[in-house]
Amino acid sequence: MLYNIYRESEFEGCILMFLLLLILRSLFGLQKGKSFVRYMLGGMLLYTALYYLTFLFVSEPFFIPGVFPRLHPYWYGFLCTTVSAMTMACLCLDGSFASKLVYTLFYISFVQLYKVVCGPLYSAEYTMDPLLYRRLDLATSVLLYLLLYLFYVLCRRVKLPDTGKIFARGFWITLYFPVALLLFYAIRFSGADFLQDYIEQYLAAIILIAMPLLYYLFASLLNSFADQRRIDQALSRANAQAGMYRLSAEMEERLRMERHELKNRYLYIHTLLRQKKYDQLDAYLEEKIGQRMDSLSMVSTGNPTIDYVLTQKIRQAQEAGIKIYSEILIPAALPVDDADFCTIFLNLIDNAIEASADEENPDIHISLKCVQNYLHCEISNKVRTEKITGNPQMQTTKQDVNQHGLGLRIVRETIRHSDGILQMGLEANYYRTVFMLPLCPLRDTDRA
């Protein structure tokens, strides 16, 4: 009995209207001062008035004659849904009319195409076992609601640009597909014999126009991907240059501080000598100068930029209570792009230091050496067993996920641009990252 009420009252149309109102509300948001309850209630009441009360005031073609209960033609339900949804969306929601119309017509077209796919089932209503038909009919309805939800998720993730220009070229191209499909099926189910004779020609015309439009859209999409890749490359180079400038400024500031500190230490040593306080001088040299010399010679490969980067990051990790084990075996004249190395190494070592912050007895292993024609760098940081168990893919737990992803994207883009190799993975309670950069042939000036 409930099924009969569901079908004879055409209650499915109300459900589809309700879902469309929710989708539009989620995509655009309510205008300031508008009520969600009034928006939903107004949309449902307007749909009900247009759909269920029409036959009280007008006759054909707004209902099918000779049928009880009096049913509307299929196309009229979609018309009521579109008019009601667009009316309430324009009155209560933010965003442009053009964007709302595109989403609404795509929604209606999606439902229409789904109904066409289920056409063989509907045609077998009077030849199939009634119980089986009801079960299949309800199952297809539930599947439709699920697909509409997935359609909504897609729209949320890939939104249309809300330019507000109804006469924009992209708007009309996007709108062509749902409008053309709706017109085609309106003709197909109109029942007019003179239109049915040319139904294949109508479909061919729709596809004929769609082919260049599809080519244009795909070409634009591929060009957008190519432009995005070029932007990513430019971003990588800009970040590398910014990093190099930052390091240069830090080196200059460090040298200035070292000169100032050296002057003060020299005056203090000179004072101790003049006062003949040799024991105090010896203790000062052992405690201060010795430790300082060890710190300054923490990494010394002959490459100033790489030495400074490694020394700074090793010191930063040690200050955070992280043990550092390093194996640095590279020549002074290293034929590799300093900017690329710094971009990759700084991002990866920062990730390792951040990941080690909440570890017990954290340690990081750094290996840097030349293997055949590549600079081979390996960074490994300890990871707790329970952290691996609860997060086997080692997804970031930071709140700012986008920034974390940006750093990794820059690393991958720099590796790709440099024709390098990148590997990441878990190995014996350590998260191990390896990158390799190809060595450039040394020029004569480099050899000299």
C-alpha positions in Angstrom: 0.0 0.0 0.0 2.8 2.4 0.9 4.4 1.7 -2.4 1.2 2.5 -4.3 0.9 5.8 -2.5 4.6 6.5 -3.2 4.1 5.9 -7.0 0.5 7.2 -7.5 1.2 10.5 -5.6 4.5 10.8 -7.6 6.2 11.5 -4.2 9.6 10.8 -5.8 9.4 14.2 -7.5 9.2 15.8 -4.0 12.2 13.9 -2.9 14.2 15.0 -5.9 13.1 18.6 -5.4 14.2 18.4 -1.7 17.6 17.0 -2.7 18.1 19.8 -5.3 17.3 22.5 -2.8 19.9 21.0 -0.3 22.6 20.7 -3.0 22.1 24.4 -4.1 22.1 25.5 -0.5 25.4 23.7 0.2 27.1 25.0 -3.0 26.1 28.6 -2.7 25.1 29.3 0.9 22.3 31.5 2.2 22.2 35.2 1.7 22.6 37.3 4.8 19.4 37.4 6.8 17.8 34.5 4.9 16.4 31.5 6.8 17.2 28.0 5.8 13.7 26.7 6.9 11.9 29.4 4.9 14.1 28.6 1.9 13.4 24.9 2.0 9.7 25.3 2.9 9.2 27.9 0.2 10.8 25.7 -2.4 8.7 22.7 -1.5 5.4 24.6 -1.3 6.1 26.3 -4.7 6.8 22.9 -6.3 3.7 21.4 -4.7 1.5 24.2 -5.9 2.9 24.1 -9.5 2.8 20.3 -9.8 -0.2 19.1 -7.8 -2.7 22.0 -8.1 -2.3 22.6 -11.8 -4.9 20.2 -12.9 -7.5 22.0 -10.8 -7.3 25.0 -13.0 -6.2 23.9 -16.4 -6.6 20.9 -18.6 -4.4 19.5 -21.3 -1.5 19.4 -21.9 -0.7 19.6 -18.1 -2.1 16.2 -17.3 -2.6 12.9 -19.0 -6.3 12.6 -19.9 -8.2 9.4 -19.2 -5.8 8.3 -16.4 -6.6 8.2 -12.7 -5.1 9.5 -10.6 -4.5 12.4 -13.0 -0.8 12.4 -13.9 1.2 15.1 -15.5 3.4 14.5 -18.5 7.0 13.5 -17.6 8.5 16.8 -18.8 6.2 18.9 -16.6 7.7 17.5 -13.4 11.2 18.6 -14.5 9.8 22.0 -15.5 8.3 22.5 -12.0 11.5 21.4 -10.3 13.6 23.8 -12.4 11.3 26.8 -11.9 10.8 26.2 -8.1 14.5 25.6 -7.4 15.7 28.6 -9.5 13.1 30.9 -7.9 14.1 30.0 -4.3 17.8 30.0 -5.2 17.7 33.5 -6.7 15.7 34.8 -3.7 17.6 33.2 -0.9 21.1 32.0 -2.0 24.4 33.8 -2.8 26.0 33.4 -6.2 25.1 34.3 -9.8 22.0 33.2 -11.7 24.2 31.6 -14.4 26.0 29.3 -12.0 22.8 28.2 -10.3 21.1 27.5 -13.6 24.0 25.3 -14.8 23.9 23.2 -11.6 20.1 22.9 -11.7 20.0 21.8 -15.4 22.8 19.3 -14.9 20.9 17.9 -12.0 17.7 17.6 -14.0 19.5 16.1 -17.0 21.2 13.6 -14.7 17.9 12.4 -13.4 16.4 12.3 -16.9 19.2 10.2 -18.3 19.0 7.8 -15.3 15.2 7.4 -15.9 16.0 6.6 -19.6 18.5 3.9 -18.5 15.8 2.4 -16.3 13.3 2.5 -19.1 13.3 -1.3 -19.8 12.3 -1.9 -16.1 9.4 0.6 -16.3 8.3 -1.0 -19.6 8.1 -4.4 -17.9 5.9 -3.2 -15.0 2.8 -5.2 -16.2 4.6 -8.3 -17.4 6.9 -8.8 -14.4 6.0 -10.3 -11.1 4.5 -7.4 -9.1 6.6 -8.0 -5.9 9.8 -8.3 -7.9 9.0 -5.2 -9.8 8.4 -3.2 -6.7 11.7 -4.3 -5.2 13.6 -3.4 -8.3 11.8 -0.1 -8.7 12.6 0.9 -5.1 16.2 -0.3 -5.5 16.7 1.9 -8.6 15.2 4.9 -6.7 17.7 4.4 -3.8 20.5 4.0 -6.3 19.4 7.3 -8.0 19.6 9.1 -4.6 23.1 7.7 -4.0 24.3 8.8 -7.4 22.9 12.3 -6.9 24.9 12.5 -3.7 28.1 11.5 -5.5 27.2 14.1 -8.1 26.9 16.6 -5.3 30.4 15.6 -4.0 31.9 16.1 -7.5 30.3 19.6 -7.7 31.7 20.4 -4.3 35.2 19.4 -5.2 35.3 20.9 -8.7 33.2 24.0 -8.6 32.3 26.2 -11.6 33.9 29.7 -11.6 31.1 32.0 -10.4 31.7 34.9 -12.7 28.1 36.1 -12.8 28.2 36.7 -16.5 25.3 35.0 -18.1 26.5 35.8 -21.6 30.0 34.4 -21.1 31.2 31.9 -23.7 32.0 29.2 -21.2 28.6 29.5 -19.6 26.8 28.7 -22.9 29.1 25.9 -23.8 28.6 24.3 -20.4 24.8 24.8 -20.6 24.5 23.2 -24.1 24.8 19.6 -23.0 22.0 19.5 -20.3 19.7 21.7 -22.4 20.2 19.7 -25.6 19.5 16.4 -23.7 16.4 17.7 -22.1 15.0 19.0 -25.4 15.8 15.7 -27.1 13.9 13.7 -24.5 11.1 16.2 -24.4 10.6 15.5 -28.1 11.2 11.8 -27.6 8.4 11.5 -25.0 6.1 14.1 -26.4 4.0 11.6 -28.3 3.8 13.7 -31.4 4.0 11.4 -34.4 5.5 14.0 -36.8 8.3 14.6 -34.4 9.1 10.9 -33.9 9.8 10.4 -37.6 12.9 12.6 -37.3 14.1 11.6 -33.8 17.3 10.1 -35.1 18.1 13.3 -37.0 17.6 15.4 -33.9 20.0 13.2 -32.0 22.5 13.3 -34.8 22.3 17.1 -34.8 22.9 17.3 -31.1 26.0 15.0 -31.3 27.2 16.9 -34.4 27.2 20.2 -32.5 28.6 18.5 -29.4 31.7 17.2 -31.1 33.5 20.5 -31.7 32.4 21.7 -28.3 33.8 18.6 -26.7 37.1 19.1 -28.6 37.2 22.7 -27.4 36.6 21.7 -23.8 39.2 18.9 -23.8 41.7 21.1 -25.6 41.2 23.8 -23.0 41.5 21.3 -20.2 44.8 19.9 -21.5 46.1 23.5 -22.0 45.1 24.3 -18.5 47.1 21.3 -17.2 50.1 22.4 -19.2 49.8 25.9 -17.9 49.5 24.6 -14.4 52.7 22.6 -14.8 54.5 25.6 -16.0 53.2 27.6 -13.0 54.4 24.8 -10.7 57.8 24.9 -12.3 58.0 28.7 -11.9 56.8 28.3 -8.3 59.6 25.8 -7.7 62.2 28.0 -9.2 60.9 31.0 -7.3 60.9 29.1 -4.0 64.4 27.9 -4.7 65.6 31.4 -5.4 63.8 32.8 -2.3 65.5 30.1 -0.3 68.9 30.9 -1.7 68.4 34.6 -1.0 67.3 33.8 2.5 70.3 31.6 3.1 72.6 34.3 1.7 71.0 36.9 4.1 71.4 34.5 7.0 75.0 33.8 6.1 75.8 37.5 6.0 74.0 38.1 9.3 75.9 35.2 10.8 79.2 36.5 9.6 78.4 39.9 11.0 77.6 38.4 14.4 80.7 36.2 14.2 82.9 39.2 13.6 81.4 41.1 16.4 81.7 38.1 18.8 85.3 37.5 17.6 86.2 41.0 18.5 84.7 40.7 22.0 86.4 37.4 22.6 89.7 38.8 21.4 89.4 41.8 23.8 88.6 39.4 26.6 91.5 37.1 25.9 93.8 40.1 25.6 92.6 41.3 29.0 93.3 37.9 30.6 96.8 37.9 29.1 97.6 41.3 30.4 96.3 40.4 33.8 98.3 37.1 33.6 95.2 35.0 34.5 96.5 32.0 32.7 94.3 29.4 34.4 91.2 31.4 33.7 92.3 31.9 30.1 93.0 28.2 29.7 89.5 27.3 31.0 87.9 29.9 28.8 89.7 28.6 25.7 88.7 25.0 26.5 85.1 25.8 27.3 84.1 28.5 24.9 86.5 28.5 21.9 86.8 24.7 21.7 83.0 24.2 21.6 82.7 27.0 19.1 85.2 25.5 16.8 83.5 22.1 17.0 80.2 23.8 16.1 81.7 25.8 13.2 83.3 22.7 11.8 80.2 20.5 12.1 80.1 20.0 8.3 82.9 21.0 6.0 82.8 19.7 2.5 84.3 22.7 0.7 80.9 23.7 -0.7 79.8 26.8 1.2 76.1 26.7 0.5 75.7 23.0 1.2 77.9 23.2 4.3 75.9 26.1 5.7 72.5 24.4 5.0 73.6 21.1 6.6 75.2 22.8 9.6 72.1 25.0 10.2 69.7 22.1 10.0 71.8 19.8 12.1 72.1 22.5 14.8 68.4 23.1 14.6 67.7 19.4 15.2 70.2 19.2 18.1 68.6 22.2 19.8 65.3 20.4 19.5 66.7 17.4 21.4 67.0 15.2 18.2 70.2 13.2 17.7 71.7 13.5 14.3 73.8 10.9 12.6 75.4 12.1 9.4 77.6 10.6 6.7 78.7 13.3 4.3 81.1 12.2 1.5 80.9 14.7 -1.3 83.7 16.5 -3.2 84.3 20.3 -2.8 83.5 20.9 -6.4 80.1 19.3 -6.5 78.5 19.6 -10.0 74.9 19.9 -8.9 72.5 22.8 -8.9 72.6 24.4 -5.4 69.1 25.8 -5.7 67.6 22.5 -6.6 69.4 20.7 -3.7 68.4 23.3 -1.2 64.8 23.3 -2.3 64.5 19.5 -1.9 66.7 19.0 1.2 65.2 21.9 3.2 61.6 20.7 2.7 62.5 17.1 3.5 64.7 17.8 6.5 62.0 20.1 7.9 59.4 17.4 7.5 61.7 14.9 9.3 62.4 17.4 12.2 58.6 18.1 12.6 57.8 14.4 12.5 60.4 13.7 15.2 59.0 16.4 17.6 56.7 13.9 19.4 59.0 10.9 19.3 60.8 9.4 22.3 64.5 9.5 21.9 64.2 10.9 18.3 67.0 10.5 15.9 67.6 11.4 12.2 70.1 9.9 9.9 71.5 11.9 7.0 73.6 10.4 4.2 75.0 12.4 1.4 77.3 10.9 -1.2 78.0 10.6 -4.9 76.9 7.3 -6.5 77.9 6.9 -10.1 76.5 10.0 -11.9 74.1 11.0 -9.1 74.2 12.9 -5.8 72.5 10.5 -3.5 70.9 11.9 -0.3 69.0 9.8 2.3 67.1 11.2 5.2 65.6 8.8 7.8 63.6 9.7 10.9 62.4 7.3 13.6 58.7 6.6 13.7 56.9 4.9 16.6 55.3 1.5 15.9 51.9 2.6 17.1 52.0 5.6 14.8 52.7 3.3 11.9 49.8 1.0 13.0 47.3 3.8 13.2 48.5 5.6 10.1 50.0 3.1 7.7 50.1 5.6 4.8 51.8 8.2 7.0 49.3 10.9 6.2 50.0 14.3 7.7 48.4 15.0 11.1 49.0 18.7 10.9 46.0 21.0 10.7 47.3 22.9 7.7 47.2 20.0 5.3 47.4 22.3 2.2 50.8 23.7 3.3 52.1 20.3 3.9 51.0 19.1 0.5 52.5 22.2 -1.1 56.0 21.4 0.2 55.8 17.9 -1.1 54.5 19.1 -4.5 57.4 21.5 -4.7 59.9 18.7 -3.9 58.3 16.4 -6.6 58.2 19.1 -9.2 61.8 20.1 -8.5 62.9 16.4 -8.8 61.0 16.0 -12.0 62.4 19.2 -13.5 65.9 18.1 -12.6 65.4 14.6 -14.0 66.1 13.2 -10.5 64.7 10.3 -8.5 62.6 10.3 -5.4 61.6 7.4 -3.1 59.7 7.5 0.1 58.6 4.7 2.4 58.7 2.9 5.8 61.6 0.7 6.7 62.4 -0.8 10.1 60.6 1.8 12.2 62.1 4.6 10.1 60.5 6.8 7.5 63.1 6.8 4.8 63.3 9.4 2.0 65.9 9.1 -0.8 66.4 11.6 -3.6 69.0 11.5 -6.3 70.1 14.4 -8.5 72.1 14.0 -11.7 75.6 15.4 -11.6 76.4 17.9 -14.3 79.7 17.6 -16.2 82.3 19.9 -14.6 83.4 22.9 -16.7 87.1 23.8 -17.0 86.6 26.7 -14.6 85.2 24.3 -12.0 88.1 21.9 -12.4 90.6 24.8 -12.0 
